[in-house]
Amino acid sequence: MTPADYLNKPFGHLHDLVTMHAKDRPGRMAFDDGEERLSWGEAERLIYRIAAQMQADGLKKGQAVSILGTTTTRYALVYIAAIVAGGCAAPLTTSATPKQLAAMMADSGADLLFIDTNKRAELLESGVPLPRFNHVMMDQAMDDCPALYDWMAEDTSNYITPDIGPDDPYNIIYSSGTTGTPKGIVHSRLMRWRQAQTGGGYGEEGQVTLLSTPLYSNTTLGLFTPTIAFGGSTILMRKFDVARWCALCEQHRATHTMLVPVQYQRLMDFDRFDDFNTSSLMLKYCTSAPFTAELKTEVLKRMSGGLVEIYSMTEGGVVCVLLAHEHPDKLHSVGQPWGGSEVITINDAGERLPAGEMGELVGRSPTMMSGYQNQPEKTQEASWYDEDGNRWQRMGDIGQVDADNFVILMGRSKDMIISGGFNIYPRDLEEALMAHEDVVDAAVIGVESRDWGETPIGFVVSKDGNTLNCDEILLATNAELGKTQRLSALHQLQELPRSHIGKVLKTQLRQEYAAKNS
């Protein structure tokens, strides 16, 4: 039986696939992070030795295993081993504060933490008390904490095949956030199985996935999951760098990649991009942040292969897919519901709106989360129920579904500005600012106004690093906007604050603006 045949089953297990890859393609490259390269035969033995030791250390069915550090081959091994052992992978966001990280570890219920020396030193230096459980170093031994390859079982003889089912947890993804403790989003094994089923072809000979976003991000897992399920080859970048990405793409003849919009923009701005041979690319994916029609057009023109934009969220809900290379007239959209997904709009009262009307987007799909870890009330807040009692996920976006069933976004519902009783969607204003030839990046937020309740404020980044004439840009932009939309002020920044997957951190912008103007 091939991996493709096995993945046709309604449900199956990752440990079966890993065993299959080692038997059928032992010499094929599985992982390469630039420092450590493993074949599937080598990777399988290490995965089972790590899983066996996790079980020997008392890992319970469905229990979380915390992972914190730079994306490497060993990180990938630990991630897969946690699932193969019957547990649940809980990768932690490296950009979180020590206090947030400690809270995540406690919330996950983990007894094992796999960490690298840089992050452990940083946590120890912070003075924040960490939960008391075993620390295993993914790179080298530190203090009394053993290195991964010294800690793992000597062989696989004591590994026990876990008794697990489709509803058991596969992973907990902690959502990014700038305040408080991020919510733990639980994905079931069935959810990831269905995601893996959609990735036909990743295991075919000569196909290579190049990943440059971190493994703690759900963005990365969207491509990593089917690649490992089909026994493909994965190139892991420890940190994104445009020249390095181009060199790796050329060197490994990469066929598939996942990039966020800001990475595509940096590649298109790279003055040596066309010097590299990236013609091996078959499919390029993008998700996680707004992807302008202009940038999509440039990527389609200058990069080989198809371009697929995915609109979803870590929690699940609707999954929309835009095959940009097939629908050049729909680049302003995020595509159509896909893979059994459904999407509708509702009004402020939570009532279903007629097709085509703009409102809050809610969706449902076979790949919805099980819920938030230890936060049932948050799960309910993020849910909408139809007249038949079916649960839909609130997407947090304002948008509409056009006559061809393509979804068009207007902005985040929480970012919507209400000024003088009128709804203002920041995305409209941001696109108007981006139309200025000297502006490479823009963001709009709402701030408190005595006269209007809220008023929109804009932030722009210069294309060439020079000082912009913000007054001139403000006048030109407002001339193109409706009277109720006009910006009240415009400020230049060196760069916009962004998360690890390229989302503009508008909460941080609001906080920084308030601090400067208090």
Salt bridges, closest charged atoms under 4 A:
ASP16 OD1 - HIS15 NE2 3.68
ASP32 OD2 - ARG37 NH1 3.16
ASP33 OD2 - ARG238 NH2 3.13
GLU35 OE1 - ARG238 NH2 3.25
GLU36 OE1 - ARG74 NE 2.92
GLU122 OE2 - LYS119 NZ 3.01
ASP143 OD2 - ARG120 NH1 2.76
ASP168 OD2 - LYS61 NZ 3.76
ASP274 OD2 - ARG302 NH2 3.16
GLU298 OE2 - ARG302 NH1 3.02
GLU309 OE1 - LYS296 NZ 2.64
GLU342 OE2 - ARG364 NE 2.90
GLU360 OE1 - ARG394 NH1 2.78
GLU381 OE1 - LYS378 NZ 3.82
GLU387 OE2 - ARG352 NH2 3.30
ASP397 OD1 - ARG412 NH1 3.26
ASP402 OD2 - LYS330 NZ 2.92
ASP404 OD2 - LYS330 NZ 2.94
ASP415 OD1 - ARG510 NH2 2.68
GLU430 OE2 - LYS506 NZ 2.62
GLU431 OE2 - ARG427 NE 3.47
ASP441 OD2 - ARG498 NH2 2.71
